[in-house]
Amino acid sequence: MSRPLGYLSVALSVACAFGYLVVQRIRVDALLPGVGPGVTLFLADALALAAIGFATYGSYRLVLVAFDRHTPDKRRQHDARNVFRLTFGVAGTIAVLGVITQQWVGLLFSLGVVGFAVTFALQQPLFSLIGWLYIMVKRPYQVGDRVEIEDSKGDVVEVSFLVTTLWEINGGLVSSNQPSGRIITLPNSVVLSSHVMNYTREDFPFVWNELSIQVAYETDFEFATERMRTVADEYIGDEMAARIGRYRKRLSETPVELEVQDRPSVNVVQQESWVEFRLRYLVHPRRGQRVRNELYKRILDAFNEEPERVKFPVSRNR
């Protein structure tokens, strides 16, 4: 639908431009007695404005369709839509004002003066627009990413010129990284002064998670830790190993030196009256809670099969 609409708009633009030339040439006021010269000027300006409007809209539609055809990525399509809308909108507005004022040089100078005044009068919207440009260039996040900005966490569903819209995760209604159903709107200016945590960045959309299980000091630590690793490896080991290659490649591009495990690992933390086993593994943030639930169930089942070797704290019911 967008392409036919774009072609139709361009065709109407050409027709209006042709009408403008005809009106300017034949002079309507000369053909119709009693009609003042203002009618010719009015018709010419109206046709010129219509030609600009149709040309701007039609060009925007055709360029957007061509870009979407060659770029199937919905994130890039969303960003390109905003960039094209701003570019064609500004160009069309300047052209319309030029036709109305008939003073192109004076118009450009006036726009500079007005822009200087707007800088002081509309500081927050201007900062948000600058924030949008920063988001487009530096890519701290984009549509589809799961982010945390200030006290807000959610999935980015839209990045407009002034605001970013999130589908909230967690919040005051739910927990465990579940959607709350609420919509959060943030001014784009927050990226210029706040921390932005991106959980699903395009080049590496995974995070490290930990699952903690408390056991008594009477537990066979070597057996328990090995059993946890085995259970986790059977469930997500191969999947994790495939992702570690991407993680190491990303690390190699930085001066950071880290030892990265290919498979799930277990760390032991001593507490006052129990010992805590922390299973560490790599997972996609949107699967984090589901994977955690399944791992917890499988590990508890494995421990319960060996009640003499795995003991839980006295206050914990088995």
C-alpha positions as CSV (number, residue, x, y, z in Angstrom):
1,M,0.0,0.0,0.0
2,S,2.8,2.4,0.8
3,R,4.4,2.2,-2.7
4,P,1.2,3.0,-4.7
5,L,0.4,5.8,-2.3
6,G,3.9,7.2,-2.8
7,Y,3.6,7.0,-6.6
8,L,0.2,8.7,-6.4
9,S,1.5,11.5,-4.3
10,V,4.5,12.1,-6.6
11,A,2.1,12.1,-9.6
12,L,-0.2,14.6,-7.9
13,S,2.9,16.7,-7.1
14,V,3.9,16.8,-10.8
15,A,0.3,17.7,-11.7
16,C,0.3,20.6,-9.2
17,A,3.7,21.8,-10.4
18,F,2.4,21.8,-14.0
19,G,-0.7,23.7,-12.9
20,Y,1.5,26.2,-11.1
21,L,3.4,26.9,-14.4
22,V,0.2,27.2,-16.4
23,V,-1.4,29.6,-13.9
24,Q,1.8,31.7,-13.9
25,R,1.9,31.8,-17.7
26,I,-1.7,32.4,-18.7
27,R,-2.5,34.8,-15.8
28,V,-6.0,34.0,-14.6
29,D,-6.8,37.7,-13.9
30,A,-6.1,38.5,-17.5
31,L,-8.5,35.9,-18.8
32,L,-11.4,36.6,-16.4
33,P,-12.5,40.2,-16.4
34,G,-13.2,41.6,-12.9
35,V,-10.8,39.2,-11.2
36,G,-8.0,40.9,-9.4
37,P,-4.3,39.9,-9.7
38,G,-4.5,38.5,-6.2
39,V,-6.4,35.5,-7.5
40,T,-3.6,34.5,-9.8
41,L,-1.1,34.8,-6.9
42,F,-3.3,32.8,-4.6
43,L,-3.8,30.0,-7.1
44,A,-0.1,29.8,-7.9
45,D,0.9,29.7,-4.2
46,A,-1.8,27.1,-3.4
47,L,-0.6,24.9,-6.3
48,A,3.0,25.3,-5.2
49,L,2.2,24.4,-1.6
50,A,0.3,21.3,-2.8
51,A,3.1,20.3,-5.1
52,I,5.6,20.6,-2.2
53,G,3.3,18.6,0.2
54,F,2.6,15.8,-2.2
55,A,6.3,15.6,-3.3
56,T,7.5,15.5,0.3
57,Y,5.1,12.8,1.4
58,G,5.5,10.7,-1.8
59,S,9.3,10.9,-1.7
60,Y,9.2,9.9,2.0
61,R,7.0,6.9,1.3
62,L,9.0,5.7,-1.7
63,V,12.4,6.0,0.1
64,L,11.0,4.2,3.1
65,V,9.6,1.4,1.0
66,A,13.0,1.0,-0.8
67,F,14.9,1.0,2.5
68,D,12.5,-1.6,4.1
69,R,12.9,-3.9,1.1
70,H,16.7,-4.0,1.3
71,T,16.8,-4.0,5.1
72,P,14.5,-6.6,6.7
73,D,15.7,-5.8,10.2
74,K,12.8,-4.2,12.1
75,R,15.1,-2.3,14.4
76,R,16.8,-0.5,11.5
77,Q,13.5,0.1,9.8
78,H,12.2,1.8,12.9
79,D,15.3,4.0,13.2
80,A,15.2,4.8,9.5
81,R,11.5,5.8,9.6
82,N,12.3,8.4,12.3
83,V,15.4,9.8,10.4
84,F,13.5,10.0,7.1
85,R,10.5,11.6,8.8
86,L,12.7,14.3,10.3
87,T,14.7,14.9,7.1
88,F,11.7,15.2,4.8
89,G,9.7,17.1,7.4
90,V,12.3,19.8,7.8
91,A,12.9,20.1,4.1
92,G,9.2,20.3,3.4
93,T,8.7,22.9,6.1
94,I,11.5,25.1,4.8
95,A,10.1,24.8,1.2
96,V,6.6,25.8,2.4
97,L,7.9,28.8,4.4
98,G,9.9,29.8,1.3
99,V,6.9,29.8,-0.9
100,I,4.8,31.7,1.6
101,T,7.4,34.4,2.3
102,Q,9.0,34.5,-1.1
103,Q,12.3,35.4,0.7
104,W,14.6,32.4,0.8
105,V,17.7,34.2,2.1
106,G,15.7,36.1,4.7
107,L,13.9,32.9,5.6
108,L,17.2,31.0,6.3
109,F,18.4,33.9,8.4
110,S,15.1,34.1,10.3
111,L,15.3,30.4,10.9
112,G,18.7,30.8,12.4
113,V,17.5,33.6,14.7
114,V,14.4,31.6,15.7
115,G,16.5,28.5,16.3
116,F,18.7,30.5,18.7
117,A,15.7,31.8,20.6
118,V,14.1,28.3,20.7
119,T,17.3,27.0,22.3
120,F,16.5,29.0,25.4
121,A,12.8,28.7,25.3
122,L,12.6,24.9,24.7
123,Q,15.6,23.5,26.5
124,Q,14.1,20.2,27.6
125,P,12.7,19.2,24.2
126,L,15.9,20.2,22.6
127,F,17.9,18.1,25.0
128,S,15.6,15.2,24.2
129,L,16.1,15.7,20.5
130,I,19.9,15.7,21.0
131,G,19.4,12.6,23.1
132,W,17.6,11.0,20.1
133,L,20.6,11.9,17.9
134,Y,22.9,10.3,20.4
135,I,20.8,7.1,20.5
136,M,20.9,6.9,16.7
137,V,24.7,7.4,16.5
138,K,26.1,5.7,19.6
139,R,23.4,2.9,19.9
140,P,23.2,2.6,23.7
141,Y,20.0,0.8,22.9
142,Q,17.5,0.3,20.1
143,V,14.0,-1.0,19.6
144,G,13.6,-4.6,20.9
145,D,16.4,-4.3,23.6
146,R,15.8,-4.9,27.3
147,V,17.2,-2.0,29.2
148,E,17.4,-0.4,32.6
149,I,17.5,3.4,32.7
150,E,17.5,5.1,36.1
151,D,14.8,3.3,38.1
152,S,12.9,2.0,35.0
153,K,13.4,-1.5,33.4
154,G,11.7,-2.8,30.4
155,D,11.7,-3.7,26.7
156,V,12.1,-0.8,24.2
157,V,9.1,-0.7,21.9
158,E,9.6,2.8,20.4
159,V,12.2,5.5,20.2
160,S,10.7,8.7,18.8
161,F,12.3,12.1,18.5
162,L,11.6,13.1,22.1
163,V,10.7,10.1,24.1
164,T,11.6,6.4,24.5
165,T,8.7,4.0,25.3
166,L,9.3,0.8,27.4
167,W,7.1,-2.1,28.3
168,E,7.9,-2.4,32.0
169,I,9.6,-5.5,33.4
170,N,9.3,-6.0,37.2
171,G,8.4,-2.7,38.8
172,G,6.1,-2.5,41.8
173,L,3.6,-5.0,40.5
174,V,5.5,-8.2,39.7
175,S,9.0,-9.7,40.1
176,S,11.3,-12.3,38.5
177,N,11.8,-10.4,35.3
178,Q,8.1,-10.6,34.3
179,P,6.2,-7.9,32.3
180,S,3.9,-5.8,34.5
181,G,1.7,-4.6,31.7
182,R,2.6,-0.9,32.4
183,I,4.0,1.5,29.8
184,I,6.9,3.7,30.7
185,T,7.7,6.9,28.8
186,L,11.1,8.4,29.3
187,P,12.5,11.6,27.7
188,N,15.5,10.9,25.5
189,S,17.5,13.4,27.4
190,V,18.0,10.9,30.2
191,V,20.7,9.0,28.2
192,L,22.9,12.1,28.4
193,S,22.9,12.1,32.2
194,S,22.0,8.6,33.4
195,H,23.4,5.1,33.4
196,V,21.9,2.9,30.7
197,M,22.1,-0.9,31.2
198,N,21.4,-2.9,28.1
199,Y,20.7,-6.6,28.7
200,T,20.2,-7.6,25.1
201,R,22.7,-5.6,23.1
202,E,22.7,-6.7,19.4
203,D,26.3,-7.9,19.3
204,F,25.9,-10.1,22.4
205,P,22.4,-10.4,23.8
206,F,23.2,-12.6,26.8
207,V,23.9,-12.1,30.5
208,W,25.5,-14.2,33.3
209,N,23.0,-15.5,35.8
210,E,23.5,-17.2,39.2
211,L,21.3,-19.8,40.9
212,S,21.9,-20.1,44.7
213,I,21.1,-23.2,46.8
214,Q,21.9,-23.5,50.5
215,V,23.1,-26.7,52.0
216,A,24.3,-27.8,55.5
217,Y,28.0,-28.2,56.4
218,E,27.5,-32.0,56.6
219,T,27.1,-32.1,52.8
220,D,29.6,-33.8,50.5
221,F,30.8,-30.6,48.8
222,E,32.7,-32.2,46.0
223,F,29.7,-34.5,45.1
224,A,27.2,-31.7,45.4
225,T,29.1,-29.2,43.3
226,E,29.9,-31.8,40.6
227,R,26.2,-32.8,40.6
228,M,25.1,-29.2,40.1
229,R,27.5,-28.8,37.2
230,T,26.4,-32.0,35.5
231,V,22.7,-31.2,35.7
232,A,23.3,-27.6,34.4
233,D,25.6,-28.9,31.6
234,E,23.1,-31.4,30.4
235,Y,20.4,-28.7,30.2
236,I,22.2,-25.7,28.8
237,G,25.9,-26.7,28.4
238,D,26.0,-27.0,24.7
239,E,24.0,-23.9,24.1
240,M,26.2,-21.9,26.5
241,A,29.4,-23.2,24.9
242,A,28.3,-21.9,21.5
243,R,27.7,-18.5,23.0
244,I,31.0,-18.3,24.8
245,G,32.8,-18.0,21.5
246,R,31.0,-14.7,20.8
247,Y,31.7,-13.5,24.3
248,R,35.5,-14.2,24.0
249,K,35.6,-12.5,20.6
250,R,34.0,-9.4,22.1
251,L,36.5,-9.5,25.0
252,S,39.4,-9.8,22.6
253,E,38.5,-6.4,21.1
254,T,39.0,-4.8,24.5
255,P,42.0,-4.5,26.9
256,V,40.0,-6.5,29.4
257,E,41.5,-9.9,30.3
258,L,39.2,-12.4,31.8
259,E,39.1,-16.2,32.2
260,V,35.8,-17.4,30.8
261,Q,34.4,-20.8,31.5
262,D,32.9,-22.8,28.5
263,R,30.4,-24.6,30.8
264,P,28.4,-23.8,33.9
265,S,30.5,-23.5,37.0
266,V,29.8,-23.5,40.8
267,N,31.2,-21.1,43.4
268,V,31.0,-21.9,47.1
269,V,30.3,-19.2,49.6
270,Q,30.5,-19.8,53.4
271,Q,27.7,-18.4,55.5
272,E,27.2,-18.5,59.3
273,S,25.2,-21.7,59.6
274,W,25.1,-23.0,56.0
275,V,27.0,-23.1,52.8
276,E,25.7,-21.5,49.6
277,F,26.4,-23.1,46.2
278,R,26.1,-20.5,43.4
279,L,25.7,-22.0,39.9
280,R,26.9,-19.5,37.3
281,Y,25.8,-19.8,33.6
282,L,25.1,-17.8,30.5
283,V,21.5,-17.2,29.4
284,H,19.4,-14.9,27.3
285,P,17.6,-12.3,29.6
286,R,14.2,-13.2,28.3
287,R,14.7,-16.8,29.1
288,G,16.4,-16.2,32.5
289,Q,13.5,-17.0,34.8
290,R,12.3,-20.0,32.8
291,V,15.9,-21.5,32.8
292,R,16.3,-20.7,36.5
293,N,13.1,-22.5,37.4
294,E,14.0,-25.6,35.4
295,L,17.5,-25.7,36.8
296,Y,16.3,-25.4,40.3
297,K,13.8,-28.2,39.9
298,R,16.4,-30.5,38.3
299,I,19.1,-29.8,40.9
300,L,16.7,-30.4,43.8
301,D,15.6,-33.7,42.3
302,A,19.2,-34.8,41.9
303,F,20.1,-33.8,45.5
304,N,17.0,-35.6,46.9
305,E,18.2,-38.8,45.2
306,E,21.2,-38.7,47.5
307,P,19.9,-37.7,51.0
308,E,22.9,-39.1,52.8
309,R,25.4,-37.0,50.8
310,V,23.5,-33.8,50.5
311,K,22.1,-32.2,53.7
312,F,20.0,-29.1,53.9
313,P,20.1,-26.6,56.8
314,V,17.9,-27.7,59.8
315,S,15.5,-24.9,59.3
316,R,14.9,-25.9,55.7
317,N,12.1,-28.4,54.9
318,R,13.0,-31.0,52.4
